């Protein structure tokens, strides 16, 4: 049967993608470098990063006498400066992640990453896209503090990328029904789009919106974000299930 152990490789390079875009910008006059060419740079960079990851993964698997599984080329940031997904948006031309156009740039970024990766490896797996965790990305965290990026805009962005609401601190007194409503909204995006979503919000007990929560290390720090105060509890407490959307019309 199938072996119990596989070698899977995860590669991540948001900083590499940003540098590649910046380099290409420097080599062109203003106005010469269109969005199609930006996407091409991202795709080529994703190809190179994935190819290296797969070559290393296969070599490790061979030496350990284990089968090679998949390469996941997710752009997963860390709080370190220069290892940010959010900075890519500024390189493309937005004053900040969260500005109008953010969802469009994220859709292009995710698509280009997947196209480059799929060509580099026959075994692309995982989510293989851009992650947008608030506390784990210095640029995204700064955008939430400045007011450029709200919880609602983050939700809109999850409709075109690999993940859901990720590493977001919310006030500790946020009612359970409100959190249920946030989760239900994210589940609706996942179901209708036939894609993976998640909700990783952190109720900060005894803390209010605007205060900062510091986790340290790779988990980073971030502001406690304001949550819509309107009450969904009657809807949430109805119970039962929302019917699953029809997939048969797509078949």
N, C-alpha and C positions, 0 to 999 in steps of 0.2 A: 504493500500500500504506500501511501504518501509518507515521506519522512516526517519525524516530529520536529526537526530543526531546519530552518532555512536561514540564509543570510539575506536580510533586507537592508538596503542602503537608503539613508535619508540625506539629501544634499540641500543646502540652503545658501542663498547668496543675494539677499536684498542689496547689500552694499556693492557687490560686484555689478549688479544690474544698474544701479545708480551711476557708478563710475563709468560704465560703458556708454550710458546716455550722455553724461557730461562730456566725455571725450569726443563723442560724435558731434555734439553741439559746438565744441571749440573749433572743430575742423570745417564748419559751415558758416556762411554769413547769415545774419538774422533773416528769417523768412525762407531760407533755402531748405530747412529741415522740417518736413511735414510730419503729421501724425502717423501716416503709413510707414514712414522711415523710422520713426521712434519704435513702432511695433516690431519692425524688422530687426532693429538692434536688440530689443528685448528677446525676441525669438532666437536669434543667433547666440546670444549670451546663455540663455536657458539650455540650448543645445550643447554648448561647450561644457557647462557645469554638469549636466546630466551624463554626458559621455564619459567624463572623467570619473564621476561617481560610479557608473556601471562597470567601467574597466577595473577600478579598485575593488569594487564589490565582488566581481567575478574572480579576481585574483585571490582575494581573501577566502572565498568559498572553495576554490580549488585547493588552496593550501590546507584548509581544514577538512577537506574531503566532504563538503556539504553542498547541497544544491543552492543555486542563486535564486532568490525570490523576486523582489521588485525594487525599483528605484523610485523613491518619492522625492519630487523636486519642489516641494513646498517652499515658498519664501517665508521663512519663520524668523521674525526679528528677535533681537535681544535689546536690553536697555542701553547697550554700548553705543556711543555716537559713531555713525558710519555703518551700523548694522540695522538700519531702519527701513521698513517698507514705506513709511510716511514720507521720507525724504525723496522717494522716487516721484511722488506727485509734484513736488516743487521743481524737480529737474525737468518734468514734462511741461511745466509752465503755470501751475496753480500757486497762488500766494501761500496757501496752506492746504493740507488735506482737510476736507470738510467744505471747501469753497464749492460753489456751483460748478459742475463738471467732474466732481470727484467720483461719482458712481460710474460715469462714462470711462474715465481713466482706469478705474479698477477693473472694469469689464475688459478693456483692451489689454491690461497687464496680465490678467488671469488667462485670457485666450492665447496671448503670445507665449506665455510660459508653457502652457499645455502643448501648443503646436511644436515648439522647439524640443520639448522633452519627448514627445511621441515619436519624433523623427530620430532622436538620439538612442532610444531604447525601446525594444519590443515589449518590455515588462514594466511599464510605468504603472505605479500603484499609489496607495495612500490617497491623500487629497490633492496633492500636486497643484497647488495654487498659492495665492497670497493670503497670509494670515494678517488680521487686523486687531491684535490684542492691545487694549489701551495701555495697561500699566507696563507691558513688556517692550514697548516701542517709544523711544524718547520723543520722536516727532509727533506721533499720534497723541501721546500724553500731553504734550505742549498745546496741541490743537484743541483738546478738550478743556484745558485750563483757560485758553484765550477766548473760548466761546465759539470758535470756528466749527467745532464738531460736537453735535448733540447725540443723545441716545437715539433719537428718531432718524437722524442721518446715518448713524451706524447701522440701524436696522435696514434702511434702504440699501446700503452698500452690501449687506449680506445676501441680497437677492441675486447678485452677480458674481459672488466669490465663493471660496471653498468652505467658509466657516460661518458661525453665527456670532452672537454678541459675546465678546471674549475678554475676560479679565477686566470687568467693569465694576468698580466699587459704587454701591448705592447706599442711601441713608438707611441706618439700622431700623428706623421706625416705618419703613415701607411695608404696607400691609401685604399679607400672604396672597390675597386675591389679586393685587396689582402685579406681583411677581408671576402669578399664574397667567395673567393676561399677557405679560411680556413673553412668557414661554409659548403661549398659544399662538401669538402673532408670528413668532419665529418658526414654529412648527408648520403654520400655514404656508409660509414662504418655502419651506423644505418640501412639503407635500405637493404643492402646485408646480414647483419647478423640478420635481423628482431629483432632489439633491440632498446632500448632507448638510444639516445645520445643527447648532447647539446653542445653549445659553449658559454662560459662565459669569453670573453676576455674584458679587460678594456683598451681602448686607453688613455694613459696618456698625456694629452695636454701639449705641451711645454717641454716634457721630452724625453730623449734618452735611448737607450738600455744600461743596466749596472747600471743605477741609481736605487735607491730603492724607492718604493711607500709604505707608511705606512697607513693602514686603521684604525688600532687600534682595540681593543676588539677581538671578535671572528673572524673578517675578516682578522686579522693578517697583515703581511707585506710581500713584495716580490720584487725581482729584476724585472726591466722592461726587458722582454726577447727579444732577437733578432728574427726578422722575416725575412724569405727568401725574398730577394730584387728583384727576377725575376718577371716580370710583367705578370699577368694573364688577363689583362683588355679586350683584344680582345675576349677571350673565354667568360668571364663573360658578356660582352655587347652584345653577340649574342642573348640573350633573349631566350624565349621559355622554354621548360621543358626537363629535362632528363627523358626518359621513365622509368617508375617504373620497377624494376626487376621482372622476372617471379616467382611467388610463386607456380603456378600450378604444376610445376615439382616435388615439395616436397610433394604434396598431395597424 
